[in-house]
């Protein structure tokens, strides 16, 4: 194989795109060009791997697959181009020998190109017909080569994943009607047999153990207990943790439901289901605060809130009330539920002048509040008044101090608005990123002036010094090789993780462009990573929702919980065609959580609001949407959201409801949002219900009188009688007592089998559902295998399918128990073990999944 030699990139990220160097990474984000350095650090246990073109889907004349072996970015013909853009198109590469592949590099043309692949997948494996997904991502449409980390570990992360074949599957090009093109591919990893031999051996051992476990699972569930015992004894491979085997014995084999219940309760007390509970979505609850204060802040938007979590205080400053900027400073005492006015006009006490669109942060060490930036109307933007003044408020001494008259004169930012500020309390450093720079009004200006955006600055509190870290990509110095740049923006979110020591930046706007990048910036190494690599719907608000990310725009508010490694984003009014009239837009609220551990978004709730006017908002006392008992704020922008990390509560105040007919209308409502994960007692109650329901169904067949008493006393104890749906389904269970039984249950109505414990959840059997989250994504409606770990509803296993006449496995069951009940118990067991740690339970897959007839 012939290909050009390049330096190895540094490993700055465990996912997404990896920067070729700190400088290249930053310019890759900004869109500026750079050349790779020859002094880059080599891979750890990694080198460039040789490969050949093994297979391909198609190619256009002269655009051969072999062209990707040579990196000539100035030659437009030096690329593979598929003959069509209709999937599936692919390139399969074969390595010289099995390797642990860690990274893949995509070279590009010297200019942006419509044939660049905007979205792609990379698969890998030891056989070309059996590969697993290693990467899903996309390329930016620029000329900067991009390097991606490939998954090089098994699913459980226990062993390296050897690869001989790599399959690159383009899914979308930047020009939707253009064919896919790849200019250059480079692969890095390790294929030295001295390194890979032991890993291949370990990998094959893991595969063999998994195969044996699949056989053990199949034998047990089909009733081949002699084969099960013999295989387990000969291989010394255990199907599951001994605790799980105990549960199987009590529940499935013996049908001792009381012991099964006690055993499950002990498992929950020991925390064995905590991992499952952690992965579940939050339940949310909005609560409007009607404070007892005689005085409280009035209506406003563009104000700022900060929290002193230790002293249980929230500070509010300034904003625009629809007619004028404000300079009042308030404090809200959380424990006393009381507002206090600290300064009515701060400028009279040496503080800042009235302002809005400023930013404010609280320093928990000094207990000082820092304020920077403001918005000024174009008519009053003279050279004298657009100075970037910088203030602090000492909350202990209760006085103001001007730190600096103009930060731009001491190395800091110019006067900006709609920027973001975060504090690194440990290193006594404030970070300021983005915002639009205010420039003096030019009386002779005849046309629109291109807006200027501010870069990333740091302010060291102890030494009172400013440093510019990154300039905006359009700054005059951005083209210099020793200057680091970034694509700046306004109305974005930025939070600081004090343990990871990273800034996280999401969304924002630049001109008419909506940015939906999710970036992380390491403040110590200056490395930038893109957490969401693909942007197939950039520029649209609906596109992000479809990708299951918050919609970009000017209404996002973000907070962070560094202990939970979670970022919270509240999205309200969505910008559509530059109109802010709530009657002409998609008025909705949504709340999102990004888990830094799982690297994924979860939408906690979404609520669409009907159009409303100022009178309707006033009549509702700013109560917003009211669907039954569901109460939440009305959609808005220019509001503020802060997070109390001690109580795990969010506080929202004020904003602009965006009503075109009443442009001066601002809000003064004050809300608390509480988020709560399902608790141990909830999952215990649910498990008890499932076990007792199973016991009741067996009793109803054998002793209807006892079953009726059991239903009234035992099952009634584990349902919520205030929930109309649960109560209704509970009553339907009684119908089982009046069914005619002729030795089979084909005629049983599964729709009355189980009461719903929680709305909008996955069903277990008929209408039985899981109160925390669906346990399975399966939807194979014709799979009737007993082996399935999925719920009966999602696997298509009805009670008819599990009857003796329709399930061959029951004919083979070696038990004195009714085979039908044995099957039902096995289904219940499969469902319950999904709540346990994956390392303790049987494989999720089934042996029958690999049999294709």
N, C-alpha and C positions, 0 to 999 in steps of 0.2 A: 504494500500500500504506500502510495506517495502522498505526503501532505506536508504543509509548511510547519515550521517550529515556532511555538509561541511560549511565553512565560506562563507559569502556572498561577492561577488566581489564588488569593488568600481566602480562607474559609471564615467569612465574617458572619454567616447566618446559617441556621439549621434548616431553613426552608425558604422557598421563593428564590428570587434572583440574588446571586452573590456578586458583590462588587469586585471588579478587577483590582482595584485599589481604593483607598478612601476617596481620593480625588476623582477617580473614574466613577465611583458609585454616586457621588453627589452630582456630578455632571450628567450621569445617566438619568437621574431624576429631573434635572433641570432641562434636559434636552440639548445641551451643548456638547460639542465634539471634544474628544481628547484622545490621546494615544496611550497605549499601555506602556508601562515602565518595565525596564529590564531588570530592576532590582527587587522584584516581588519575591515574597517568601514562597518556598515550594510547598506542595501538599505534604501533610503528615501521612506517611505510609501510602503515598499516592504518586502516580506518575501518568504520563500520557500513554494511552493504550492504542495499539494498532487494530484496525478492523478493515473489513471488506464489505462491499455491497452484496448482500445475500439474495434479496428479493425486493421487488417493487411492484406497485399497482399499475403504473403507467408513466409515460414521460412524453413531453412535447419534443418535436424534432430539434436537435442540437442542444437541448437542455437535459443532458444525460444524468442519471443518478451519480455516476462517478465524478461529476463536477464538484460534489460537496467535499471531496478529499483535498481540494486545493483552495487555499484562502487568498483570493484575489479580489478584494472589495471594489477595485476600480474597473472591473470587467463585468458588464451587465449580463453577459452570456454565461458567466461562470457560476451556474446554479443548476439544481434539479428543479424542473417545473413539471407538475403533473399535467396530463393531457386534458384533464377536466377538473372542475372544482366540486364535483358531485362525490360525496363520500360513498364507500370508504376508499381513500387514497392513503398510501403508506410507503415507507421505506423500512426495510428490515436490514439491520447491520449484524454481521457476525464477527465476534472478536477472535483473536488468534487462539485463545484458550480461555477456559472459565476464569472469571475475574470478579472481584468485589468492585463494582462500578459506583463511584461516588458523585461524579459531576458530569454534566454535559454542557458544552459551549456551542452557541449558535453565532456564527459570523454573519455579517450583513453587507449589503451594498453600501457604497460611499454616501448615498443619499437615501432618504426615505423612499419606500417603494410600495405600491398598492398590492404586490404579491407577497409581501411579508406575512407570515402566519400570525394571526392575532390570537388564535386559540389552538392548542394542540395537546396531545397526550403522548406519554412515553411508556411503553411496556417492556418488560424484560423477563428472561427465564433461561433455563438450560435447554429447553426445546422450543423450536419456533412455533409449534402449534399450541403450546401451553405457557402463557406468559401472564404476569400479574402487573397491575398498574404501579408504576414507579414515580410518575410525575404528571400533574395536570397544570398547565400554565399558559402563558402567552407572551409574545414579543412586543416591545414597543416599536412603533413605526419610526425609527430613527437609524442612525448609522453606528450606534454604539454596540459592540458585541456584548452578548449577555450570557452569563454562566448560571446554571441552575443546579441545586442539590437534587440528587436522585435518592429515593428510598433504598437504602442498602442493608436494611435489617428485615428479619421476618416480622410478621404482624404483631407478635407479642414482644418484639424487641430483644429476644433472648439470643439471637445468633445472626451472623452475617448472611446475606442472601446472595449466593453466587449466580452469575449471569454469563451466558454465552451469546445470547441473541438480544438485540435491542430493536424495538419496533417503534418508529415515530409516525404518529397518526395526526396529520393536520385536520383541523375541524372548521376553521374559518380564516379567511384572509382579510387584510385591511380594506381591500376593495372587494366587496361581497361577490361581485360578478367575475372576479379575476381568479385565475388558477393559482394553486398553492405553489410557493417556491421556497426552497431552502438553499442558502448560498454556501454555507460551510458548517461542518460538524467536527467537533473535537471531543474526545471522551477521556476522562481521567479516572483512575482507580488503581488497583493493584492486582496483577495477574501472575506474580512470581509464585511458582509452585511451593516454594519454601513458606510463603505466607498463606496461600489459598488451600493447600492440602489439608491442613487441620480443620479449616473452616468448612471445606467440602464434606469432610468426615462428620463433623458435628451437625451440619445441615441434613445430611442423609440419615443420621441417627434420629434427629427430630422428626423427619418425614416418616420413618419407620414406626416411631412411637405413636404418631398421629394416626397412621393407618391401623395400628393395633387397637387404639382407642375407638376408632370408628367401628371396627368389627365388634369390640366388646359392647358398645352401645347398641348396635344392631341385634346382637345375640340376646341381650337382656330384654330389650323391648319386644322382641319376637317370641320370647319364652324359651329360647334355647339355652337353658341354664347349665346343662352339662358342658356344652361347648364353651359357654362363658367362663365357667370355673376352670376348665382345662387350659384355655388360652391365657387366662390371667396367671395361672400357676406356672405355666411353662415360660412365659415371657417376663414375669415379675413386673408387668406394667399395670398400674392401677388406673381404672377408668376415671376416678374422681377422688377428691379428698374423703377420708373415712367419715367425716361428719355428714357429707352429702349422701354417702351410702347408708348411713343410719336413717336419714330422712326417707330414703327410698324404701328401706325395710319397714318402717313404721307406717308410711302412707300407702305405698303400692302393694307390698307383699302381705303385710299383716292387716292393713285397714284399721290400724289403731289410731283413730283420728285425735283422741285426746293427747296421746304421746306426741303425735305429729305437731299439734298446736304448741305444746310446751317446748318442743325442740325448736320450732321456728322462733318462739319468743326468746329463747336463750341465744339463738344466732343473732337476732336483732339487738339484744342487750350487749352482745360481744362486739357489735359494730360491723358485722359481716355484710350488712346491706347499706352501710354508709356511703360506699363508693357509688352505688346505684343512685342513692338519694342525691348525692352531689351533682350527678349528671342530669338531674331533672330540671326543668324550667322553673323559674320563680312564679309564685302567685303574687299578683299585685293588688294593692288597695289604695285608692286615692281618698284623702280625707281633707275637707276644707276647714281651715282654722278660723273660727270666729273668736278673736281674742277679746279679752275683757278690758283691754286698754282704753282709756278715755281718748287718747290721741294715738294715731297710727299713721304710717306713711300713706300719702295720697296716690292717686292714679299716676302711672308713669310707664315708660319703656326706655330701653337703652341705659338702664341703671346697672349697678353692680352689687353682688352679694358675696360675702366671704364668711367662713365658719371658724369659730374658735371652739373646737370640739372639746377641749379639756375643761373650759369654763362654761360650756353649754351656751354659747352666745352666737348670734348671727348678726353681722353688720351690713347695713344697706347705705349706699351713697349715690346721690345724684339721679340723673335721668332726664327725660323730656316728658312733660305732662300734656303735650299736645299743643302748647302755646309758648312755652319757654323752657330753657334748661334750668335744672335745679342744683343746689349745692348743699342740701341738707344731709346730715349724717344721723342714722338711726341704729339702735341696737335692740335685738329681740332676745329676751331671756327665755330659753326653751323650757326650763323647769317651771318658771312662773307664768309662762304663756302671756308675756307682756312686752309691749313695745315702749321704748324710751327715746325721746329726741335728745341727741347729744349736741348737735349744732344745727341751728336753723339756716344760717348763712355762713358757711365755713370760711369764706374769703375774709370775713370780719375778724376771724380768729387766727389769721396767718395761714389759712388753708387754701385749697384750690378754688378757682372760680367756678361758677355753674358750668356743668358739662354733661354730655351723654356720649355713648359709644366709646367710653374710656375702659380701662381694665384695672382690676384691683386684686391683690393677693394678700394673704395673711401669713406672717412669719411666726410659727409656733414657738420659736426660740426667744426672740425679742418681744413677741406679742405686739409687733408693729404692723400697720397696714400700709402698703405701698400702692400708689396710684400713678398711672402714666397714660397719656394720650387723651384725645377728645375729637369730636367732630365740630367743624365750623362751616357755616354756610358760605357759599362762594362769594357772596357780596361783601363779607367782612374779612376775607383772607388777605390781609395786608402783611407786609414783611415784619411789622412790629408785633403782630398778634399771633403769628403761627409758630411761636417758640414751643419746644417740647419740654414743658415744665414737669418736674418730678417731685412728688410729695410723699411724706409718710405721716401717719397718725399714730401717736403713742397711746395705746389703749389703757396703759396703767396710769400715765400722767394726764391723760385726756387732753393732749394738745397737739397742734399741727406743726410741721416743720417742712420748709421747702428745701429739698436736697440739692436741686439744681434748677437754674432758670431755663436752660436749654441743653438737653442731653446730646444734641447733635454737635455741640461745640466741645464735648469731652469724650468723643468716641462712641457715643450712643446713637440710638435711632433718631430720625427726624420726627416731626409731629405726625402721628399716625392715628387712625381709628380702625375699628373692626379687626384689631390684632388679637394675639393671645399671649397670656403671661402664666408662667408656672414657677414654683420655687423648689429648689433643692436645699432643704433646711440643713441637712448635714454638712454640705460644703458651702453654706451661706451664699448661694448663687441664685439669682433670678434670671429666667430665660424669657426673652420676648421674640416672638416670631410672627412675621407677616404684617398685614395691615396695609391700607392705602395711604400713601404719603400726601399730606396737604401741601400744596405749593401756592405761592402768592398769586392772586388774581391778576391777569394781564389785561389791561384796558384795551390794548391794541390787538388782542388775539382775534383772529378771523375764523378760526376753525377749532375743532375739538382737539384738545391736547391729550396725548397718550398718557394714561395714568401710570404713576410710578408706584412700585410695591417695595416694602421694606423686607430685609432679609432676617437672619437669625442673629440675635445679640445676647450677650450675657452680662449681668451686672453683679460684681462681687461686693456684697454688703460690707464686709469688714474693712476692705481697702477703698471703698467708694470708687471703683474703677469699672469702666465699660469696655467690652471687647466685641468686635464684630466677627462672628464665626463664619457665617455664610452670607454671601451677597445674593441678590436676586439674579436670576439667569439672564435678565436683560440689562443688568447694570453694566456700565461702561468697562469695568475692570473684569467682568466675568470671562472674557476671552483669554485673559492672562493665565499662563500655565500654573502659576503658584497661587492662584486665587480660587477658593472653593465656592461653588454656587449652588443654588437650589431654586426650584420653581415656586415663587412666593404666591400668596393668595390672601383673600379676606374671607370672613364668615366661616372659618374652619373651626375644628375642635382640636385642642391640644391638652394633654395631661402628662404628668411626670410620675414614673414608677420609681420610688425612692430605693427599692431593693435591687431592681434590675439596672437602675441608673440609666433609664431610657426615656426619651420623649416620644409620645405616640401622637401622630397627627392624622386626622381623618377629614376628608371632604374639603369644601371651600369653593370659592369662585375666583376666576381671573378673567376680567372682562365679561364676555358673554359665555364663557366656557365654565361648565360645572365640573369640578374635579372630584373624582371618587377614589383617588388613591388612598391607601392606608399605609402610612410610613412609620417606621421606628428609627429613632436617631440615638445612638449611643453617645452620651455626653463625654465619656472618657476616651473612647477610641475614634470618635467622629465617623463611625460607620453608619450608613443608611441602608435599610432593608425595606423592600416593598412587600407588605404582608398579603395584599390581594393583587396578584400579578395580572389578572385578565380584566379588561375593561370593554366587554363586547357591547355595552349599552351606554358608553360615555356620552354625556350631554343630555340624558333623559332622566326624568325622575322615576318613571315607571320601571325603567330598566334595572335599577338597583334593587327595587322591591322584588323583581322577578329573580334576581340573583341572590335574594335573601340577604341583602345588606341594607343599611339605612339609606334613604334617598339623599343624594347630595343637594345642597341648597343653603339658604341663609337662616334656617330655623333650628339647626342642630345645636344641642347643648350636651356636653360630655363631662363625666366625672369618673373617678377611678377608685377602686378598693385594692390597695397593694397587698393586703393579707390574703384576699381571695383570688388575686390575679385576674380581676375582672374590670372591664371598661364598660360604662353605662352611657347610652346615647338616647336622648329624648328628641324625637323628630315631630314637628308640628306642621304648620302651614307649608305646603309645597309650592314652589315657584313654577308657574306655567305661563309661558309667553310673556314674561315680565309683568304679569298682573297680580296684584296683591288683594284684589277684591274677593272676599270669602264667598260671594255668591257666584263667582265665575271660576272657581278653582276646586281642586280636589282637597277639600278641607278634612283633614284627618290628623289624629295623633297616633304615634306608635312609640313603643319603648323597646330598646334593644340591649342585649348584653353580649360583649365579646369576651370569650374565655381565652386568656393568654396561654393556659395549659392545654386546652383542646384545640386552640387556633381556629375557632369557628364562631359565627354569629348565631344568636338565638333571639327571635322576636317574642317578647314577653306578651305583648298585646297590640292589637290594632283596632282603632275605632274611627269609623267614618262619620262625619257630622253633616247634617243638613244645613243649608244656607240660613243665616240668621242676620238680623239687623241690630242696631244699638238698642232699640226698645225691648226686643226679645231678650237680649243679654241682661239688660237692667231688670226686667221682670223676673228673670231667673236668678237674680242676684249674683251674676257671673258664675252660675253653677255649671254652665256648659252642657254637655250631653247627659241625658238622663234616660237610660234604657232600663225600665223596671227599677231595680235597686242599684244599678251601676251608675256611679257618679264620677265625673272627671272634668278637668278644666276644658274650656273651649279652645279650639286651635288658635294659635297666635304666633307672633314673632317679637323680637326685641324684649323678650322676657329673660329671666335669670333662673338658673337651677344650680343648687349646691348640694353637697353630700355630707351628712353627719356620719362619719365612719364608726363612731362608738355605738350609736343606736341603729345604724344601717338604714337611715331614712334620708330621702331626698326632700328638699324644700324648694318650692317654685313660687315666684312672686311676679305679679304684674305682666305687662307686655302690651302689644298692639294687636287687637283682634282682626285687623285688616279689612275694615268695612269702608268701602269707597265713599258711601254717602256721608259718613261721619269720620273724616280723616283725622279729626282731633281726638277721637275717643281713645282713651287708654284705660288699662285695668289696674285694680288694686287688690285683687284676690290673692290669698295666701294659702298654699296647698302643701300637704305632706303626702309623699308616696312611700309606702312601705313595701318591701319585697321580702318574700319568705319562701324558703325551700320546704318541700314536704318533710314532715318530721317522722321520727321512728314510730310514734304511736299511731300515725296515720297508716303507715305501711303494715304495721302489726294488725290493725283493725281490718284492713283489706285482706291480708293473708288468712286471718281467722274466718272472715266471711267465706272465702273460697273453700276452705277446708270444711266448714260447717254446711255449706251448700251441698258439697259432695256427699257428706254424711246424710243429709236430709233426703237427697235423691235416692240413696240406697234404702233408707228407712221407709220412704213412701211406697216402695215396691213390696216391702216385706211386712211392715207394721204401720199402716196409715194412722192409727190412733196415736201411737208414740211419736210419729213424724209430725202430727199436728201440734202436739205439745212442744216438741223440739223447735218447730218453726216459730211458735209464739214466744218462747222464752229465750232460746239460745241464739237463733238467727236475728231476732228482733234487737238483741243487745249490740249487734255489730253493724247496724245501719243508722243513718242519720234521719230521724223521723221528721226533722224540719225541712228536709229536702223532698219536695213533692214527687220528683222523678224516682228517687230511691224508694219512697214509700209506696208508690204505685206499683213498681216492679216487685216489691216485697209481697204485696197483696196477690200478685199474679202467681207467685210461687205456690200458693195454695191450690191452684188448679191441678197440680201434679197429683194431688190426693184423689181426684175424681176421674183420672184417666183410666180407661180400661186396659188391663195388661194381659196380653196373651203370649207372653214369653219373649216379646221383642218390643223395641221402642221406636219402631219406624214411624208410628203415627204421632209421636210426641211433638208438640209445638215448641220449637227451640226459642221462639220469641218471648216466652214467658219463663224461661229457665232461670234467669239471673237478674236481680235488680241492679240498676246502674248505680255504682258508688260515686261516680263523678261524671259530669257532663263532658262531652267532646273527648272521650278517651277510647282506647282500644278495647274491643270486646274480647272476653275470654271464651264464653260459651253462650251463644245466642245473644243476649243483651248484657252479659257480665262484662264489666270493664275495669280497667286498672286506674286507680285514682291519681297516679302521678304522671305517667307518660306511656305511650304505646311501647310495647316491648319488642315489637317486630315490625319490620318493613315489608314482610312477605305478603304477597297477594295472589299466590297461585291457587286459583279457585278449584283446581281439579286434583290437587295433591292429597291423597287420602292415606299417606304413609303414617304409621304409628310413630315413626321416629321423629316427627317434626317437633321442634322446640317452639314453634310459633303457636299463637292462640288458635283455638278451634275455628274462630271466625275467619282469621286471615289465611289459615292453611286450607280452608274449605272443608275441614273435617266436621261434618254435621253429626248429630246423634244417629241419623240413619246410617251414615258411613261407618260408624263405630259399632253397629249392631252385629250380632253373631253371623247373620246371613250375608253381610256385605264386607266384613273384614276378615281376611284369611288368617290374620295373625291370631285372632281369638281362637281359632281351631287348634293352634299350636301351643297356646298358653298352658303351662304346666302349673295349675293352681286349682285349689278347691273353690276359690271364689268365682262368682259369676263372671265369665270372660268379659262381658260388656262392662261391668264395674271395674274390672282390672284395667281395661283400656282407658276408661275415664280417669282413673287414678293416675295412670301413666301420663296422660295429657296434663293433668294438674301438676304433677311433679315436674314435668318439663317446663311449665310456666313459672313455677316457684323458683327453680334453680337459676333462672335468668336474673333474679334479684341478687344473687350471690356473686362474689368476685370470679371473673372468668377463669382464673388460674385454678380454682377449686372444683370446677364442675366439668361435666362431660362436654365433648366437642359440640359446637353449635350445628355443624354440618352433619349430614347423614350419609351413610354408605350408599343408599339408593340414589342420591344426587348424582353419582358418577356413572350410573347405569343408563345408557341411552339405547332405546329399542328402535 
